[in-house]
């Protein structure tokens, strides 16, 4: 099954599992340990060192609202942007 068809009408947890499987069968823990996946209660904050992803293409799952964000720009701990990709 293609990743695109897996994402149709999927919930964020299912999407994250599909992404993890496509990049070497990694688990949530593996992705979190490698700092590609952050999870939290509420939306991440752009341009704030508290929500610093340290690189682009990092995924953040707001498990309270079931939203997914991706860091789309990163220059420093205080200069980065989280973009909502799943609402």
C-alpha positions in Angstrom: 0.0 0.0 0.0 1.4 3.4 -0.9 1.9 6.0 1.8 -0.6 8.4 0.2 -3.4 5.9 0.4 -2.5 5.2 4.0 -3.0 8.9 4.8 -6.4 9.3 3.4 -8.9 9.8 6.3 -6.1 8.8 8.8 -5.6 10.2 12.3 -2.3 11.8 13.2 -1.1 8.8 15.2 -1.7 6.6 12.1 0.1 9.1 9.9 3.1 9.1 12.3 3.3 5.3 12.3 3.1 5.3 8.5 6.0 7.8 8.3 8.0 5.8 10.8 7.5 2.6 8.9 8.6 4.2 5.6 11.9 5.4 7.1 13.2 2.0 8.1 10.5 0.7 10.4 11.5 3.0 13.2 9.3 3.4 16.3 8.1 6.6 17.8 10.8 6.2 20.4 13.5 5.8 17.7 12.3 9.0 16.0 12.2 10.9 19.3 15.6 9.7 20.3 17.0 11.0 17.0 15.2 14.2 17.5 13.0 13.9 14.4 9.8 13.7 16.4 8.6 15.7 19.3 5.3 15.3 21.1 3.5 17.6 23.4 0.3 19.0 24.9 -0.6 21.9 22.6 0.9 23.7 19.6 4.6 24.3 19.4 5.9 27.9 19.5 7.8 29.4 16.7 10.8 31.7 17.3 11.1 30.6 20.9 13.9 28.5 22.4 11.5 26.4 24.4 10.1 24.9 21.1 13.5 24.7 19.4 13.6 21.7 17.0 17.4 22.4 16.2 16.8 21.6 12.5 14.2 21.6 9.7 11.9 18.7 8.8 11.3 17.8 12.4 7.8 16.6 13.2 5.8 17.7 16.2 2.6 16.0 17.2 0.2 18.0 19.4 -1.5 14.9 20.9 -4.1 17.0 22.7 -5.6 18.5 19.5 -4.4 15.7 17.1 -2.5 18.3 15.0 0.8 17.7 13.3 3.4 20.4 12.6 6.7 20.4 10.7 9.6 22.7 11.2 9.9 24.4 7.8 12.6 27.0 8.6 15.4 27.0 11.1 18.2 29.5 11.7 18.6 29.3 15.4 16.9 28.4 18.7 15.1 31.8 18.6 14.5 31.9 14.8 12.4 28.9 13.4 8.9 28.3 12.1 6.5 25.5 12.9 3.9 24.9 10.1 0.7 23.0 10.8 0.4 20.2 8.2 -2.5 18.3 9.7 -5.5 19.7 11.4 
